Amino acid sequence: MRRTTEPDRRTRREAYPVEFRMRPAGIETALEVPVVPPLLYGRNEPNRPSRTAS
C-alpha cells in the first residue's frame, strides 16, 4: 500500500525526473548491475525451505 503523502515523482512513472529514468539499452550496457539478494523467509513463513542437512 502506498502512502498518500508520497509526491507524484515517486508514485507516477510519468512524473519521475527524466534525467534519472532507466531504459533497457542503458541497463544492457551498464558497467555494473547490482545483484538481487536471495529471498529471506520470515519465521512464520509456511513455505520456508527446511534448514535440516541431508
Secondary structure, 3 states (H helix, E strand, C coil): CCCCCCCHHHHCHHHCCHHHCCCHHHHHCCCCCCCCCCCCCCCCCCCCCCCCCC
